[in-house]
Amino acid sequence: MIAAIYSRKSKFTGKGESIENQIQLCKEYAASQLRDNDITEFLIYEDEGFSGGNTNRPEFQKLMDDARLKKFDVLICYRLDRISRNVSDFSSTLEILQKHDIDFISIREQFDTSTPMGRAMIYIASVFAQLERETIAERIRDNMLELSKTGRWLGGTAPIGYNADPITYFDADMNERKMVKLKQVPKELNTVKLLYKKYLELKSLSKVETYALQNSIKTKRGSDFTKNNIRIILTNPVYVKATENVFDYLENEGITTCGDPDGEHGLLTYNKQKSVSNDNGKTVRVFRDKSEWIAAISSQKGVIEADDWLEVQKILSENKDSFPNEGKTHNALLTGKIRCAKCGSNMQIAHGHISKKTGKQIYYYACSMKKHSKGVRCNNKNAKVSELDPVVIKQLKELAYNKESIINKLEMKNKKARELNKSSNREEILNNSIADKNKQIQNLMNKLAVADDISDLLIEKIRSLKNEIKELKVQLDNLNKLNSEFTDTELNLSFIKLMLNRCSMIDSLPNEEIKQLIDVLIDKITWDGESYGVTIDFIGSNPEEDEESKKK
């Protein structure tokens, strides 16, 4: 008889119910209680650092795969919730085990599915395991609600107009504590006020975006504003001078509110997002249902009047409801790949007039910066889709006849990367050298503070070390770029060969497959409306070494 032992713990620890302790207890239980079953082998499955909230755990998935292959006869775990805290997941697991005649034993609860009573009791226990999980979640939410009442910032990127400043304070027992609170940035808040003012005036996100681009108004990080981040600012209650009417609006949206609105202070929102595992097992952040959000009175004063903020929400809602849902109206191949040669922005599809010759609508590739800034930030001329797409298709077709040259270039890149990366510790050596020279600089700085007579010599040495560090960092960046380039090329080389072969039959391929060829084989396309020229950078090409492929 073969027994499988599964152990899980959310955090690494050597105490209490550690992975090792769970396995040992399961073996001791088997030795004393299952000695008549003649267990000849134990299969051990361990998941360290994984929650019981779902079954996206590597060793657990391997356990289930082995169960389907009937590699063991009984599954033993220390406690029921080691398998799962979710009733649905646990029921599915038990169903798989029973389907393959595998018994399940939980030694803590003394449950054994080889008996009818054991099967019934184990379902009841799984319900209580889920109840415990939901109770913990409720306690966490209650604790977050209490924290929110203090107006503290619980983490994440501070909104435009604020910086997150850590502060130290003493609690009632005179213990030193740390917390983070928002601090207003007046210059950024003036930008926020201007965006609210322009939206109330223009009543359109697109028009506000155009205004911001034309006047070079920047985000917190110095980027151009887009409709999306303007919308985020306009819906954020951190800026509103909270009143009862604002609370009523938020509560109608299903959001929990706390604090006393005084028409002066703003609001902070909490518990808006959560981490979940996607189908690939990766953790991603998603928005919770609004019923789980918390809006609490902030210690910071609001900057937007309540009536104005509520009017903005009303206009946004009306615009959303009235916005037409336009379907796909063109078959342009280069969207997402073609960029403006003048400003570097993406080029989007623009609708032209109806052609008198064909009776069909004409489409153009137009610079997005030109469009949104109404020609203030860029004036690159448009490119006709019907003229530009065939040029690219022709170039792809010719690419098929030069596939050997392209593959050779990619293989040469691989070879170069291998040669430069022969020493596996090259990156470590560079990092250690940079750290050592930084340490030398720090020591020299300490000497400089007390040695006035040799200050010139020390300053010169510091300057020399800084130049050496700069050169080492350049080498490190080049090494990282080559490693990244090598990995990507190596992984895709066989697929690239397949795509190159398909280029020879491009005239017979549907648009979806042609677009796939463009995405794989072309790094970048740029359009210069002044010279009426298109530049195509194919995969494996080096614009600095190769002659650019231009067609007019």
C-alpha positions in Angstrom: 0.0 0.0 0.0 1.3 3.5 -0.9 0.3 6.5 1.2 0.5 10.1 0.1 1.1 12.9 2.6 0.2 16.5 1.8 1.4 19.4 3.9 0.9 23.2 3.5 1.7 26.3 5.4 1.0 29.9 4.3 4.3 31.3 5.8 7.7 29.8 6.3 8.3 28.9 9.9 10.1 26.3 12.0 7.5 26.4 14.8 4.2 24.8 15.5 2.5 23.3 12.5 5.5 23.6 10.2 5.8 21.5 7.0 8.2 19.1 8.7 6.0 18.7 11.8 2.9 18.0 9.7 4.7 15.2 7.7 6.2 13.7 10.9 2.8 13.6 12.6 1.2 12.0 9.5 3.9 9.3 9.5 3.5 8.6 13.2 -0.3 8.3 12.7 0.1 5.9 9.8 2.5 3.8 11.9 0.1 3.5 14.8 -3.3 3.5 13.2 -2.7 2.0 9.8 -0.2 -0.6 10.6 -2.5 -3.4 9.4 -2.5 -1.8 5.9 1.1 -2.6 5.3 2.3 0.8 4.0 5.4 0.2 1.8 6.0 3.8 0.6 5.2 7.4 1.4 4.8 10.0 -1.3 5.4 13.5 0.1 3.9 16.7 -1.3 4.8 20.0 0.3 3.5 23.6 -0.5 5.3 26.2 1.6 4.0 29.8 1.4 0.7 29.1 -0.3 -2.8 30.1 1.0 -5.6 27.6 1.4 -8.0 30.0 -0.2 -7.7 28.2 -3.6 -6.0 25.2 -5.1 -3.5 27.0 -7.4 -0.5 25.4 -5.6 2.2 23.5 -7.5 2.5 20.4 -5.3 -1.2 20.2 -4.7 -1.8 20.1 -8.5 0.9 17.4 -8.8 -0.9 15.5 -6.0 -4.1 15.6 -7.9 -2.4 14.5 -11.2 -0.9 11.5 -9.3 -4.3 10.7 -7.8 -5.8 10.4 -11.3 -3.0 8.1 -12.2 -3.7 6.0 -9.1 -0.2 6.3 -7.8 -1.3 6.0 -4.1 -4.1 4.4 -2.1 -4.6 6.8 0.7 -4.1 10.5 1.3 -3.1 11.7 4.7 -3.0 15.3 5.9 -2.5 16.8 9.3 -5.6 19.0 9.3 -8.6 19.4 6.9 -7.8 23.0 6.0 -4.4 22.0 4.8 -6.2 20.8 1.7 -8.5 23.8 1.3 -10.5 26.3 3.2 -13.0 26.5 0.4 -16.0 24.1 0.5 -16.3 23.9 -3.3 -12.6 23.2 -3.8 -12.6 20.6 -1.0 -15.7 18.9 -2.4 -14.1 18.7 -5.8 -10.9 17.2 -4.3 -12.8 14.6 -2.3 -14.8 13.7 -5.5 -11.6 13.0 -7.4 -10.2 10.9 -4.6 -13.4 8.8 -4.3 -13.6 8.4 -8.1 -10.2 6.7 -8.0 -10.9 4.7 -4.8 -8.5 6.7 -2.7 -9.2 7.1 0.9 -8.7 10.4 2.7 -7.6 10.8 6.3 -7.3 14.0 8.4 -5.5 13.1 11.6 -6.4 16.2 13.6 -10.1 15.8 13.1 -9.9 12.0 13.1 -11.8 11.7 9.8 -11.6 8.7 7.6 -13.5 8.6 4.3 -13.4 4.8 4.2 -16.5 4.9 6.4 -19.9 6.6 5.7 -19.8 8.5 8.9 -16.3 9.8 8.1 -17.5 11.0 4.7 -20.4 12.9 6.2 -18.4 14.5 9.0 -15.7 15.6 6.7 -18.2 17.7 4.6 -19.4 19.3 7.9 -15.8 20.1 8.9 -15.1 21.7 5.5 -18.0 24.0 6.0 -16.5 25.2 9.3 -13.1 25.6 7.6 -14.7 28.0 5.1 -16.5 29.8 7.9 -13.2 30.4 9.7 -11.7 31.8 6.5 -14.7 34.2 6.0 -14.5 35.2 9.6 -10.8 36.1 9.3 -11.6 38.2 6.2 -14.4 40.0 8.1 -12.0 40.8 10.9 -9.5 42.2 8.5 -12.1 44.4 6.9 -13.3 45.6 10.3 -9.7 46.4 11.2 -9.2 48.3 7.9 -12.4 50.3 8.7 -10.9 51.4 12.0 -7.6 52.3 10.4 -9.4 54.4 7.8 -11.1 56.5 10.4 -7.6 57.9 11.4 -7.2 59.2 7.8 -3.9 57.4 7.3 -2.7 56.2 3.9 -2.5 52.5 3.7 -0.1 52.2 0.8 0.0 52.4 -2.9 0.9 55.3 -5.2 -0.3 58.6 -3.9 -2.8 60.5 -6.1 -1.7 63.6 -8.0 -1.7 66.5 -5.6 -0.3 64.5 -2.7 2.9 62.8 -1.5 2.9 59.9 0.9 5.0 60.9 3.9 6.0 58.5 6.7 5.7 59.9 10.2 6.6 58.6 13.7 4.3 59.0 16.7 3.8 57.7 20.2 0.7 55.7 21.2 -1.2 55.9 24.5 1.4 53.5 26.1 4.2 55.7 24.8 5.3 53.1 22.3 6.9 54.5 19.1 4.7 53.8 16.1 5.1 54.6 12.4 2.4 55.5 9.9 2.0 57.1 6.5 -0.2 60.2 5.8 -0.8 62.2 2.7 0.8 65.6 2.3 -0.6 68.1 -0.1 1.5 69.3 -3.1 0.0 72.8 -4.0 1.4 72.9 -7.6 -0.1 69.5 -8.4 -3.4 70.4 -6.8 -3.6 73.5 -9.0 -3.5 71.1 -12.0 -6.3 69.0 -10.4 -8.5 72.1 -10.0 -7.8 73.2 -13.6 -8.9 69.7 -14.9 -12.1 69.9 -12.9 -12.8 73.4 -14.2 -12.1 72.5 -17.8 -14.3 69.4 -17.6 -17.2 71.4 -16.2 -16.7 73.8 -19.1 -16.1 71.4 -21.9 -18.1 68.4 -20.6 -15.9 66.0 -22.6 -12.8 63.9 -21.6 -11.5 64.1 -25.1 -11.7 67.9 -25.1 -10.0 68.1 -21.7 -7.3 65.7 -23.0 -6.7 68.0 -26.0 -6.5 71.0 -23.8 -3.9 69.3 -21.5 -1.8 68.3 -24.5 -2.0 71.7 -26.2 -0.8 73.4 -23.0 1.8 70.7 -22.1 0.1 69.9 -18.8 1.8 66.9 -17.2 0.9 64.1 -14.8 2.6 63.5 -11.5 5.4 61.6 -13.3 5.8 64.1 -16.1 3.8 62.2 -18.7 1.1 63.5 -21.0 -2.4 63.2 -19.7 -4.8 60.6 -21.3 -8.5 60.3 -21.0 -8.1 57.4 -18.6 -6.0 59.1 -16.0 -8.1 62.3 -16.3 -11.2 60.1 -15.5 -9.4 58.7 -12.5 -8.8 62.2 -11.1 -12.3 63.3 -11.8 -13.8 60.3 -9.9 -11.5 60.4 -7.0 -13.2 61.6 -3.8 -9.9 62.6 -2.2 -10.4 66.0 -3.8 -13.9 66.7 -2.8 -15.0 68.8 0.2 -17.2 66.1 1.7 -20.8 66.9 2.6 -23.9 64.8 3.4 -24.8 64.9 -0.3 -21.5 63.4 -1.3 -22.0 60.7 1.3 -25.5 60.0 -0.1 -24.0 59.7 -3.6 -21.3 57.2 -2.4 -23.7 55.2 -0.4 -26.1 54.9 -3.4 -23.0 53.5 -5.3 -22.8 50.9 -2.5 -19.7 52.3 -0.9 -19.4 52.2 2.9 -18.7 55.7 4.4 -17.4 56.7 7.8 -16.6 59.9 9.6 -18.5 63.2 9.8 -18.7 65.2 6.6 -17.9 68.9 7.3 -17.8 70.4 3.9 -14.1 71.0 4.3 -12.2 67.7 4.4 -11.7 65.2 1.6 -12.2 61.5 1.5 -9.8 58.5 1.3 -10.9 55.3 -0.2 -9.7 51.9 1.0 -10.2 48.2 0.2 -10.8 48.9 -3.5 -8.5 46.1 -4.9 -7.5 42.6 -4.0 -5.0 40.1 -5.2 -6.2 37.0 -7.1 -4.6 34.2 -9.0 -5.3 34.1 -12.8 -5.5 31.0 -14.9 -1.7 30.9 -15.2 -1.3 30.9 -11.4 0.1 34.5 -11.4 -1.2 36.9 -8.8 -2.9 40.0 -10.3 -4.7 43.0 -8.7 -8.4 43.4 -9.5 -11.1 45.8 -8.3 -13.4 44.5 -5.6 -17.2 45.1 -5.8 -18.1 48.6 -4.6 -20.0 47.2 -1.7 -16.5 46.3 -0.2 -15.1 49.8 -0.7 -14.6 52.2 2.3 -14.6 56.0 2.0 -13.5 57.8 5.2 -13.0 61.4 6.0 -9.4 62.4 5.5 -7.2 64.6 7.6 -6.5 66.6 4.5 -8.8 69.4 3.3 -10.6 69.0 0.0 -10.0 71.3 -2.9 -13.1 70.8 -5.1 -16.5 72.0 -3.9 -19.1 69.3 -3.3 -21.6 70.6 -5.9 -18.9 70.8 -8.6 -17.6 67.3 -7.8 -21.2 65.8 -7.9 -21.9 67.6 -11.2 -18.7 66.1 -12.7 -20.0 62.6 -11.6 -23.3 63.3 -13.2 -21.8 64.4 -16.5 -19.4 61.4 -16.6 -22.4 59.1 -16.1 -24.5 60.7 -18.8 -21.6 60.7 -21.3 -21.0 57.0 -20.5 -24.6 56.1 -21.1 -24.9 58.1 -24.3 -21.5 57.1 -25.9 -22.1 55.0 -29.0 -20.8 51.5 -29.2 -19.1 51.6 -32.6 -18.1 48.3 -34.2 -15.0 47.6 -36.3 -15.2 49.7 -39.4 -11.9 49.0 -41.1 -9.3 46.3 -41.8 -6.1 48.3 -41.2 -3.1 46.0 -40.6 -0.7 48.3 -38.9 -2.6 49.6 -35.9 -0.5 49.1 -32.7 2.7 48.9 -34.7 3.0 52.1 -36.7 4.4 55.3 -35.1 4.9 58.9 -36.1 8.4 59.7 -37.3 8.1 63.3 -36.0 7.0 62.8 -32.4 7.2 59.1 -31.8 3.5 58.7 -30.8 1.3 55.9 -32.0 -0.7 56.4 -35.2 -4.4 55.7 -35.0 -7.1 55.1 -37.6 -8.9 58.3 -38.8 -12.1 58.2 -40.9 -12.0 60.1 -44.1 -14.6 61.0 -46.8 -16.4 58.6 -49.1 -14.5 58.0 -52.3 -16.4 59.1 -55.4 -14.7 56.4 -57.5 -15.2 53.4 -55.2 -18.1 54.6 -53.0 -16.2 53.3 -50.0 -15.0 55.3 -47.0 -11.3 56.2 -47.0 -9.2 55.5 -43.8 -5.9 57.1 -42.7 -3.2 56.4 -40.2 -3.0 59.7 -38.2 -0.6 60.6 -35.4 -2.5 60.4 -32.0 -0.5 63.4 -30.7 -1.6 65.4 -33.7 -5.2 64.4 -33.3 -5.5 65.0 -29.5 -3.5 68.2 -29.5 -5.3 69.5 -32.6 -2.0 69.9 -34.4 -0.3 72.0 -31.7 2.2 69.3 -30.6 2.7 67.5 -34.0 1.7 68.2 -37.6 2.8 65.0 -39.4 0.7 64.3 -42.4 -1.7 61.4 -42.5 -1.0 58.2 -44.5 -3.7 56.4 -46.5 -4.4 52.9 -45.2 -5.1 51.7 -48.8 -1.6 52.8 -49.9 0.5 52.0 -46.9 -0.7 48.5 -46.1 0.2 47.1 -49.5 3.8 48.4 -49.2 4.2 46.5 -45.9 2.7 43.3 -47.4 5.1 43.6 -50.4 8.0 43.9 -48.0 6.9 40.9 -46.0 6.6 38.9 -49.2 10.2 39.8 -50.2 11.2 38.8 -46.7 10.4 35.2 -47.4 13.1 35.2 -50.1 15.7 36.5 -47.7 14.8 34.3 -44.8 18.2 32.6 -44.7 19.9 35.9 -44.2 17.5 36.9 -41.4 18.0 33.6 -39.6 21.7 33.9 -39.9 21.6 37.4 -38.3 19.5 36.1 -35.4 21.9 33.2 -34.9 24.8 35.6 -35.0 23.1 37.6 -32.2 22.7 34.4 -30.2 26.4 33.5 -30.7 27.5 37.0 -29.7 25.4 36.9 -26.6 26.8 33.5 -25.6 30.3 34.7 -26.1 29.8 37.8 -24.0 28.0 35.8 -21.3 30.3 32.8 -21.1 31.1 33.7 -17.5 28.0 33.0 -15.5 29.1 35.4 -12.8 29.9 38.3 -15.1 26.9 40.3 -13.9 27.8 39.5 -10.2 31.4 40.7 -10.8 30.2 44.0 -12.3 27.8 44.6 -9.4 30.4 43.8 -6.8 32.9 46.1 -8.5 30.3 49.0 -8.5 29.6 48.3 -4.8 33.3 48.3 -3.9 33.9 51.6 -5.7 30.9 53.2 -4.0 32.3 52.1 -0.7 35.7 53.7 -1.6 33.9 56.9 -2.4 32.1 56.9 0.9 35.5 56.4 2.7 37.1 59.2 0.8 34.1 61.5 1.6 34.6 60.7 5.3 38.3 61.6 5.0 37.4 64.8 3.1 35.4 66.0 6.0 38.5 66.1 8.3 41.4 66.5 5.9 41.5 70.0 4.4 45.1 69.8 3.4 44.6 67.0 0.8 41.1 67.9 -0.3 42.1 68.4 -3.9 43.6 64.9 -4.1 40.6 63.4 -2.5 38.1 65.2 -4.8 40.1 64.1 -7.9 40.1 60.5 -6.7 36.3 60.6 -6.0 35.7 62.0 -9.5 37.8 59.2 -11.0 35.9 56.6 -9.1 32.6 58.0 -10.2 33.7 57.8 -13.9 34.7 54.2 -13.4 31.3 53.4 -11.8 29.6 55.1 -14.8 31.6 52.9 -17.2 30.8 49.8 -15.2 27.1 50.6 -15.2 27.2 51.0 -19.0 28.8 47.5 -19.3 26.1 46.1 -17.0 23.3 47.7 -19.0 24.8 46.3 -22.2 25.1 42.8 -20.6 21.5 42.9 -19.4 20.3 44.0 -22.9 22.2 41.2 -24.6 20.9 38.6 -22.1 17.3 39.7 -22.7 17.8 39.8 -26.4 19.4 36.4 -26.4 16.6 34.8 -24.4 13.8 36.3 -26.5 15.5 35.3 -29.8 16.3 31.8 -28.7 12.8 31.1 -27.5 11.2 32.4 -30.7 13.6 31.3 -33.4 11.7 28.2 -34.6 8.4 30.2 -34.6 10.1 33.0 -36.6 11.2 30.4 -39.2 7.6 29.3 -39.5 6.4 32.8 -39.9 9.0 33.6 -42.6 7.8 30.5 -44.6 4.2 31.8 -44.4 5.3 35.2 -45.9 5.7 33.5 -49.3 1.9 32.9 -49.4 0.9 36.2 -47.9 -1.4 37.1 -50.8 -3.7 34.2 -49.9 -3.8 34.8 -46.1 -6.7 36.4 -44.2 -6.1 39.8 -42.5 -5.8 38.2 -39.1 -2.9 36.0 -40.2 -1.2 38.9 -42.0 -1.4 41.0 -38.8 0.2 38.1 -36.9 3.1 38.1 -39.4 3.5 41.9 -38.9 3.4 41.5 -35.1 6.1 38.8 -35.1 8.4 39.8 -37.9 8.4 43.7 -37.6 9.8 45.5 -34.7 8.6 49.0 -35.7 7.1 51.0 -38.5 7.5 54.7 -38.7 5.7 57.2 -41.1 7.1 60.5 -42.2 4.4 62.6 -43.9 6.9 65.2 -45.2 9.0 62.8 -47.3 6.0 60.5 -47.7 8.3 57.6 -46.6 7.7 54.6 -44.4 10.6 53.0 -42.4 10.2 49.3 -41.6 12.5 47.8 -38.9 12.4 44.0 -39.3 13.2 41.6 -36.5 16.9 40.9 -36.4 17.8 44.2 -38.1 20.0 46.8 -36.5 18.9 50.3 -37.6 22.3 51.7 -36.7 24.2 49.1 -38.9 21.6 48.1 -41.6 20.3 50.4 -44.3 16.8 51.2 -43.5 14.1 49.8 -45.7 12.2 52.8 -47.1 9.4 52.8 -49.7 7.8 55.9 -51.1 
